[in-house]
Structure formats: structure tokens, C-alpha cells
Amino acid sequence: MISTEGRENGRPWHGGARFALPTDADDAVLVGRIWDPSVDGPSPVVVRDGHAYDVSAAFPTVRDLCEAPDPVAAVRAVPGRRVAELDELLDNTGREDRDPSRPHLVAPIDLQAVKAAGVTFVESMLERVIEERVQGHPEAAHGVRRRLTREIGADIRGLRPGSPVATRLKQLLVAEGMWSQYLEVGIGPDAEIFTKGQVLSAVGTAVPVGVLAESRWNNSEPEVVLLVASSGRVVGATLGNDVNLRDVEGRSALLLPKAKDNNGSCAVGPFVRLLDERFDLGAVRELPVRLEIEGEDGFSLADTSEMSRISRDPQQLVEQLIGPHHRYPDGAALMLGTMFAPYVDRDEPAAGFTHHPGDVVRISTDRLGGLVNRVRHAEKCDPWEFGARALMSNLAARGLA
């Protein structure tokens, strides 16, 4: 249980640097961002030996660093200005009575477009179909889930989207009246890639994530997030929470923006690990992403999303995002999707899982570290106020634009 003092078994609720950092942090090239009250704005930082070093003089934004010909070499060549120990930054980030005179962590992305790939795991694809069939009513989901699993579940596990076998299955399902828009993007040739949030709207670790107060069926979505340069080159990876309102999206897929984009509904962090000789896209493909949820009511849930079971290769998703058909001049942060769609009952039988305010959500994997957030109603989360215009003005005033 999380105490009112915000500490668990004598330790900070956010887990400190030990939870935030990869287990092989000494061999990792880690980039983050801080809010620096001395300049009244954000600065990119590099993590070294448990400390954060400001590199804004060389790279005013994380976007600028990602666009460097060799981001890893660039980071290693910049000494930076020591800011603080990570535990100090995390403590000030995770406190409700934050000291405004001291720096704190923010999301490690800035000018990148915030995108997400949906329905990239069979398990979550079936849950999206169920949401659609029951039109957002969780009490009806159990019966539909059982029928769909019986009739099509075994046929699509391991199926390659867009393959001839997938095309034949699509024809069969259409003939049976069981086709769905979620199956279309789950096993069809085109991935679902949508805008998760606006530029600079993502929150980082140790701060609240938000669900609308009106939602009665929602959950966190633990995901790997790729940082992609404007050229389409993958330069790094981090963790994300693609918070989803299942009852809202279940009523209509056209309500996806309302289900996905609210105050605090996109968490990214805590740090971006740049790809290098020790950590490449092949390592990303094998990551097990752990999720732990702990409620103030004593409820707990733990699960793992295995990247090795993704139905579309991460590189293929990047190619559907950026290519001759579409460019992103400031790059993109692409959430790769999740296989986590919980249906364990929390409040009453057949009601499924939903968040309660106060839930602590921990998303972690050894090679990327840990992202942790508390759940609040989005209406009570800090509003998004620092946008692109504010960033440009701040950088200009600092002589960095």
C-alpha cells in the first residue's frame, strides 16, 4: 500500500533512480529533459553516474540531438553542466509540494510528433473487437470474448498481417459477418498509426496520468516508444503509457481522440536510451515490458507484454509512419502498442478492470528502466500550458534558438 506520506516500505513511491535507470545504466547512453527554474524552461540532459548533465548549450532540444549524424558520439563528446543527482530530481518531480526553485524531470521528448501504433498484438486486437461489439459496456464483454476466442482466436495467433493467409481469413470472417475495423488493422496490410497527443503534451515519470472522470472502463497501456529522426532512422527507445478509455473508444472508433488525448493521458520516459553497439533495434524486439498496478484499495495487478509477440515488426511500423508518403521534419516518438488489455474483475463480477484515482502504475524493463505514475482524473491533472510557441520564446531569450 502507498502511504499518505508517499513512501512505500520506507522508500519513495516512485522508486528512485534504482527503478528509473536500466540495470546496465553504466553501459547505456541516456538522454532526458529537466525543467530548470533558473531559465524558466526545459533543457536536455545526459545521465552519467547517477547525475544529470545539462547539454542545452550544444543541443537546445532533444530533437536537435536526434537529428545529429551520430547522436551517441555527439552525447559522448559533450561534457555538459552538472545539474543534480537523479534521486534529487526524482524526489522533487514526485512531490506534490514540489520546490519550484529546484529542477525536476519532464518527458524526455519535445518537438517530436507523438504517434502510436494500435492493434499490434493479437491479445489487444481481440479486446478492441470486443469493445466494439459491446459498444463500451464492460458487463457484456465476457460472453463476446469467449465466443471470439473460440471462433477466431486460434486462427490468428502468429498470423502475419497482410499475408495471403491473413487475406483468406479476412474473406472468411466477412462471409461470417464477423469482420471488424480492428481486425482490418490487426491482420490487414495497413497498420493503425494515430496521433496520441500534441507536440510537448506528454508527461514524464513520477507525475499523474489522467483518465476522464466520466470513464468507467479504462486502463493503462505499457509500451515501448521509439524515437525516430526526420530521416526515418530509429535513434532511441524509451517507455510509454498510452492511457486508454475503453468505454469511449468502444462506443465509436471515431471517438479515438477523446479516448486517447486528455490531460496527462500520455506518459513517456523516464529517459531515452540511444541505440548503440550495446543496445540496438534487435534488443528492442526482445524486450519484456512489465506492468504493475497497485491501488489504494489494496487491489494489485501484474502482467508482462512481450515485444517478441508483436505482430508487426517495429521497423515496418516506422516505415508506415515515415517515408515518401509522409515526413516529420522534427521526427517522431512512436508508441509500438501493447498486448495488455486486462479483463480481470476489479469492482464487481463481469465488470472487468478499470482504474481508480490513486492507482500507482509502474512500467519497466531491464534495458530501459522504469516509468511510474499515479492515476488521477484528467480534469485534476496539471493542464498542458507550455507549447511550441512558449518553447521557441524561451530558447530565444536564452540565446539558444
N, C-alpha and C positions, 0 to 999 in steps of 0.2 A: 504494500500500500504506500501511496505517496502522502507524506505528512503535510500539514499546513505550512510547515517551515520550508517546504520544497526540497527536502532531502530524503533519500531512501537509504535506510541502514547506515546513516551517518555520512553518506556521500551525496554530492549534488544530484538532483533529479536528472540532469542532462548527461551525466556520466563522465563529464570532464574530458580532458584531452585523451585519456586512455581509451574511451569509447569512440571519440571523434576521429582518431587517426587510424590509418591502416596498420595491421600488425607488422608490416615491413616498412614502416614510415621512414626509417633511416635510408632505405633504398628508393624511396618514392619522390618524384618531383611534384610538389603540391602547391596549388595556387588557390587563393581565396580573396575575399574582399572584407574590408572593415568600414565602419562609419567612423570617421575621425572628427571629433568635435573641434579640434584645433583649426581645421579648414572648412568645417561645416559641410562636409561632403564625403563621398566614398573614395577609397583607394585600394587598388590591387595589392595583395601581399603574397609573399612566398613563405612557406613554412620550412624552417630549418631547426633541428634540435629542440623542438618543443616551443619555439618562439616564432613570432610573425615579423617579417621584414617588409616595410613599405617600399614598393618598386614603382610608384606612380611617376617619379621623375623620368624614368625610361619608358614606362608603359602606363599612360593615364587611365586606360581601361583594360579589362580582361580581353575585350575584343581586339585591341591593338596587339596584345601579346599573342593571341591565337593566330593573327594574320602574319606574324613573323615567319620568315622562311624556315627557321628551325626553333620553335618555341622552347624546347628543352635546353638547347645551347644558349638561347637568349636568357633564360632564367638563371642558368648556372653562371653566366658572365656578369650578372648584376648583383652587387653586394647588398644594396638596399639599406634602409634605415630601420633599426630595431624599434619595434612598437611596444610589444608586451609579450609575456608568456601566454601560451594558448589557454591555460587554465584561468588566467585573469580575464582574458577576452570572453571566454565561455561563461564565467560567473557573471560578468556584467551583462552579457547577452540574455541570460536566462532568468534574470531577476526582474520582478515586476516593478521594484523600486530602483530601476537602473540609474547609475550615476551618470548624468548627462555630460559630465566633464571628462569622462574616460571613454576610450574607443570600445566598440563592440562589433561582433561579426554580423555580416549580412550575407545574402545569397551570393555565391561565387560567380554569377553570370551578370552581364549588364546589358550591352546593346544587342545581344543575340536575339533573334526571333525565338519565342518559346513555343515549341511544337510538340506534338505527342502522336505516337502510333497506337491505334487501338486494335483490339481483337487479334493480337499476335500470338496468343496461346489458346489451345483448344478449350481448356477449362473455362477461361474467362469468356470465350466466344459463346459457349453454351449458356452461360449465365446472362449474357446480353440478349440472346434469343428468348430466354425465359422472361427477362424484364419486359421485353416487347410483348410477349404473349399474354402476360398477366396485367399489362398496362399499369405497371408501377405498384401493384398490390402484393406485398410480400406473402400474405397468408395463402395465396393461391399458387405460390411458386413450387412447393414441394411436389404436387401432382404432375405439373408440367415437366419439372426436372426429371422425374422418374421416367416419364414417357419418352422424352427426347433422348436420354441416355440409353434407354433400351432400343430405340429405333435407329438412331444415327450415331451415337457416341463411339461405338467400336469401329465404325466405318471411317471416321475422320481422324482418329489419333494417328499421328505420324504422316498424315497426308500432306503433300507439298502443294501449297496454293498455286493455282494457275496451271497445274499439270493436267494431262489428258484424263487421269483417273479422277481428279477433282472436277473436271468438266462433266464427266459422266455422272458423278454423284449429284452435281447440281441439277442435271436434267431429270434424274430420278426424283429428287426432292420437289422440284417444280411440279412434276406429274402427280405427286402425292399431296400437293397442297401444303407442303411444309417449308417452302423456301422463305428466307428472311433476309433483310438487308444486312444483318450481321453475319450471316453465312456468306453473303456475297463478298464482303471484305475479309472474311476469315479464310475462305478457300478459293476465292476468285483471284484473277491476275493482279488486281489493283489493291494496294494497302489503304487502310483508313489512316490518313495523316491530317490532323486538325490543329488549329491554333489553341493551345492550352491557356495561354494568358498573354497579356501585352508586354512589350519590352519594359524591363525594370520592375515588373509587378510581382515577381517571385519573392518568397520569403526564404530565410535560411534556417539554420538549426537553432534549437533552444528557444524558439518563439512559437506562438499559437498558429495552428492551421484552422481554417474555418469551414463549417457546414451551415447552410441556411437554417434558420430556426424552424421554418415550415417543413423541412425534410424529416421524414420518419423512417427512411430506408437509405442508408448511405454507408460508405466505407472508405478507408484509405487504400491506396494502390501503390505498393512498393515497386519501384522501377529503377533500372539503370538509365542514366541520362548521358548521351553522347554530346560532346562539344565539337561542332563541325565548323570549319573555316569556310569562308565565302567560296573557295575553290571546290568545296565538297570533300576536302580531306578531313578525316577524323583526327582531332588533335588531343582529345582527352575524354575522361569519363568521370561521372560523379553519381550520386544517388538522388532519387526524387520521390515525392509523394504526390501522385496525381489524384487528389481527393475527388470522389465521385458521388453524386446524388442519384442513387439508383431509381428512386421513385419518380424523379423528374425526367430523367432520360427514358425511363420505361413508358411514360405517358406518350412521348413522341421523340424520335431521334432528332427532330428539328429543335428540340429544347436543349440540345447538347451545350450551347454556350451558357445557359442558365445552370445546367448541371455541373459544369466544369470550371467556370471562370467567375469567382467571387473573391471577396477579401480573404486573403490567406489560404486560398484553395490550391495553390501550387507551391510546394516546398522543394528546394534544391540545395544540396550541399552534403556535408559541410565544406568540403574542398574539392576542387577539380584535380584529378590525377592525370598529368600529361602522359601520353603514350611515349614509351622509350624502349630501350633494349631489354628492360626487365618486365615491362607491362605493355602488351600490345592488344590489338583487337581480338586475337585468338584467346587471350586471357579473359577478355570481357565475355566472350561466348560461353565460357565455362563457369561464370560466377554463380554461386548460390546466394540469393538475396533473402535475408531473414527478416521477418516481421514479428514484432511483439506488441501486443496491445494490453494495457493494464488500466482498469477503471477504478474510480474512487469507490464504486460499489462492490469491489472485490472481484469483479469479472476479469478474466485473463484469457488471452488467445495467442497462440504462436503458430507460425507457418513458414514455409520456405518456398520461394519462387526460383526454380532452376532455369537459368538462362539457356542451358543446353537443350531445353524442351521448347524453345521458341520456334514458331512455325515459319517465320520469315527471317532470313539472316540479317543481322544488323547492317551490314554493308549494303544489302539490297534495299533496306528501308531508307538509308541515306541517299541512295541513287534515285529513289522515288521522290525524295524531298528536294534534292538539289541536282540540277542537270540542265541540259539545253532548254527544257521546258520551264524552268523556274530558277531564279537566282536570289540569293540573300546577301547583299553587299556587306552586312555586318555578321554574317554567319548565323548559326542556329544552335539551340540546345534542343536535342531530340530525345524525348522520353520514349523508351522502347516497348512499353506495355508490360503487363503482368499476368501471371496465371492465378493470382489471388482474387477470388470473389467469394467471400465467406457466406455460408448458409447455415452455420451453427446458430441455434436459437439463443437469444440473449434475454429478452424480457418476458416472453410467453411462448408457448408451443406454436410452431409453424410461423412465427413472426420473423424468423431469420435474425441476422446480425445488423445492428446499427450502432453508430457512435453515440456516446453520451458526453456532454460537456465535462471536461476534466480528464478524459482519457489521455493517457500518455502513449504515444506511438513511436516505437523505435524501429528503424530500418537500417540494416547493417550488412556488411560483407567484409571479409578479412582484408581484401585488397583495396577497398575504397574507404573503409572506416564506418562511421555511424551517424545517421541523421535522426534527430529526436525532436518531437513537437508535442505540445498539448493541444487538445481539441477544444475549440470554442465555437459559439455561434458566429458566423461570418459578420453579422451585424455588430458584434462586440470586438472584433479584431481591429487592430490599428488600420485605418483606411490607407489606401495607396495614394500617396501625395507627391512623391519625388519621381518625376517623369523625365523624359528625354530633354525637354527644354530646361528643366532645373539642372540636370547634369551638365549640359553644354554651358550654361551660365556659370556654374560652379567651376568647371575646368578652365574657362576663360579667365575668371577672376584669379585663379591660381597660376596663370601663365602656362597652362598645360594643353590648351585647345589649339 
